[in-house]
């Protein structure tokens, strides 16, 4: 007959387990064993059992703790948990800087004393061109975007100055372009496939891996990186030309249009640790071009054999997002992988040290001039420099950064939910698609049902860094970009904010012994800094009290007698045509913006700030 034993499960450390074993023996085996002295054989076995129990309990607790990202300590577990929460840890972070790239061009006489650069000698520098440091070591940066000295626009400005003259006639012009560069070197590896392997994994082991640059197969097809294999759409750039979009091609300031396209050849990456990057490919049959899980609704219920098996799959909205193959599995091909390595704290190069440009792939736009003596001289004028130090290089995420970034990413999940989400995402539009300079998000003022409706008021800069309305091409690129991050039931309107140009008049009393003209210039300089357009946002009010304090703190100023703002209008004068009742909008020393989103702009600070010294 079975005997019910009273087993206690709350004892988990060595002492409590040993005491529990002693009590168990005394209760159920009182006549079998009763020597509980520390040196007895029975106590030896009970302590050994308690020891094993304590060790097992420790590892159970530790492994359970490792399943929570707040408490996990093992790097492998932290990496796994981070990916589960949608965050990709960084093994290393590249430093970035702006490069000034120069080229000389001979002059060309258009007649009538009109001399311009001869762009037939313009050079083209491809993206990922290496630039190395003139300091000892092997520090290398690569240019992120290609450089075409023959093209210029507000988003890709070419600065042209006269470099050399013969008398009053220009003989050479100096062209300058600015490009972002990152601290990286390009490494290459390859993987060969014969038969397709579903969800195949390949590892890249290297120090300081930044990420994959591109993957090209034996047939010249590009494989696209996605965040997860179920994602079958990626962003694509097409040149803004008449064949691609005749309605937007006239906008020469936008070089590329942002589009989305479906890709079957795709892969996902994840870091297993700081030195190992895993590439994972899909499972689909390369011969299956449909890659569909979606049954044809017209055939549902008809009893067709080809459709009956699909009826076992629920008709879920996710079926229109995901596919059953998660991308194509590579087969009968060799994949050539180019990836970036570098970064780290040591990559934060000082200013004026990135001066050596690799010219192996640099070429003339007009190939017919390439072999001339002049072309050789022009090629030698190509120079590069970083006027400011490179910043941002770090040695990757540490344990605490992985924890915090993962939890923050899980909360956000790359979705635009709040107004701030839309503002930040709009400002993050890649520059090749145009640049949004100012953004303001609000609910529509006239909509009766605006719960899921959002208006984005945007502005951009022109070549002179003056505010201007966004072009139709820029707005379309922004709409395409935001569509991938917005909630499915959100409706977004992209509108122009109003630009209100202003002038400033002020009167001051100066301290004795101070030069009045110098004090006025200092006040104007302080106001120029305060009204630098980078510091102003849409619907930001003007705080008159702060401006009074600003001028009052200028050396030599005794008292601010008056400071007033005027509205500057008239397109013939270079201003916005929109007028604004500044006096009527002023309350309690604050000039408030209008209900319709607008921004104050001091467009011509050299002429629109007027100061005067008045007697005491």
Secondary structure by P-SEA (a helix, b strand, c coil): cbbbbbcccccccaaaaaaaaaaaaaacccccccccccccaaaaaaaaaaaaaaaaaaaaaaaaaaacccccccaaaaaaaaaaacbbbbcbbbbbbbbbbbbbbbbbbccccccccccccbbbbcccbbbbbccccbbbbbbcbbbbcccccccbbbbbbbcccccccccbbbbbbbbbbcbbbbbbbbccccccccbbbbbbbccccccccccccccbbbbbbcccccccbbbbbbcccccccccccccccccbbbbbbbbcccbbbbbccccbbbbbbbbcccccccccccccccccccccccccccccccccccccccccccccccccbbbbbbbbbbbcccccccccccccccccccccccccccccaaaaaaaaabbbbccbbbccccccccaaaaaaaaaaaaaaccccccaaaaaaaaaacccccccccbbbbbccccccccccbbbbbbcccccccccccccaaaaaaaaaaacccccccbbbbbbbbbbbbbbbbbbbbbcccccaaaaaaaaaaaaaaaaccccccccccccaaaaaaaaaaccccccccbbbbbbbbbccccccccccccccccccccccccccbbbbbcccccccbbbbbbcc
